[in-house]
Amino acid sequence: MAGIAFIGLGAMGGGMASRLLAAGRPVTVYNRTRSRGEALESEGAVLAATPAAAAAGADVVFTSLATSEVVEQLLFGPDGVVETLPSGAIVADLSTVAPEFAQSLRSRLAETGHRGVDACVLGNAQHARDGELRFMIGGADADVESLTPALEPLAKEIVHLGPSGMGATAKLALNLLMGVQMLALTEAIVFGERAGLDRAALIKLIAAGGYSSPMMKFKAGAMARRAFEKPDFRLKLMRKDLGLVLAQTQRLGVPMPTTAASYDWLTAATNAGLGEHDVAALLAYMEQISGLAHYPPPGEAAA
């Protein structure tokens, strides 16, 4: 049975590592904030002190991290993964990154005798814990085939989209949809309430209507509960992802008017102190600038 190292134990990474343990896979974990790994240690994981210690002897290393800079640091920096990872092992980066970073990552890993794929994920933390994620993968055929047994406990769907960078591209295209829907959802709620509709009734209509998507229904519920301070998807990361989309589309010469507008509003909300909150907190920013000031801002960061 393949040894698995998991680097990055946020909501998604922690859920996936827990699922692998429940499936009987041996897992060594590392997180920069060590306390996040302690619950997994009680589930049977080995908690490593460094990325290098986690990777020693692994056949597969998963990285689930916020930015490409952190991925690079934990793979190639001091006490990084490549210092101890056996030759021929696979690094599957689950992070949302630029396609060119995914391509360069594969090339750099090849130079150290390792294999790399961009194995991007669709789903939320509950999907991760339940093994109901969808994987969009870019990489060589043989590498994806080797990685598949480690993905199977986590996935309801595994789609190989082509060479390195294609998984990252697909993830950005789909996250674009989330970003623009979040802005539309907040606008609909604020407009309806300012025009005299009861907010709870309006949110119920939106969530049940044919215009809604599963994601919109999920986030409408978070808005109804004002569940902003335990993020399922941090607002600043949504902004980051749309920024990556815009960088790609500027290079390709593709106009992205709704994406650009969503990016600007997410930037404004981040600058207002809501970046660490769930992306549903975009509603709180729109409330404050739309005359709905009777709603309290979430948390100290917004104060």
Stockholm file with secondary structure:
# STOCKHOLM 1.0

chainA/1-303         MAGIAFIGLGAMGGGMASRLLAAGRPVTVYNRTRSRGEALESEGAVLAATPAAAAAGADVVFTSLATSEVVEQLLFGPDGVVETLPSGAIVADLSTVAPEFAQSLRSRLAETGHRGVDACVLGNAQHARDGELRFMIGGADADVESLTPALEPLAKEIVHLGPSGMGATAKLALNLLMGVQMLALTEAIVFGERAGLDRAALIKLIAAGGYSSPMMKFKAGAMARRAFEKPDFRLKLMRKDLGLVLAQTQRLGVPMPTTAASYDWLTAATNAGLGEHDVAALLAYMEQISGLAHYPPPGEAAA
#=GR chainA/1-303 SS CCCEEEECCSHHHHHHHHHHHHTTCCEEEECSSTHHHHHHHHTTCEECSSHHHHHTTCSEEEECCSSHHHHHHHHHSTTCGGGTCCTTCEEEECSCCCHHHHHHHHHHHHHTTCEEEEEEEESCHHHHHHTCEEEEEESCHHHHHHHHHHHTTTEEEEEEEESTTHHHHHHHHHHHHHHHHHHHHHHHHHHHHHTTCCHHHHHHHHHHSTTCCHHHHHHHHHHHHTCCSSCSSBHHHHHHHHHHHHHHHHHHTCCCHHHHHHHHHHHHHIIIIITTSBGGGHHHHHHHHTTCTTSCCSTGGGC
#=GC SS_cons         CCCEEEECCSHHHHHHHHHHHHTTCCEEEECSSTHHHHHHHHTTCEECSSHHHHHTTCSEEEECCSSHHHHHHHHHSTTCGGGTCCTTCEEEECSCCCHHHHHHHHHHHHHTTCEEEEEEEESCHHHHHHTCEEEEEESCHHHHHHHHHHHTTTEEEEEEEESTTHHHHHHHHHHHHHHHHHHHHHHHHHHHHHTTCCHHHHHHHHHHSTTCCHHHHHHHHHHHHTCCSSCSSBHHHHHHHHHHHHHHHHHHTCCCHHHHHHHHHHHHHIIIIITTSBGGGHHHHHHHHTTCTTSCCSTGGGC
//
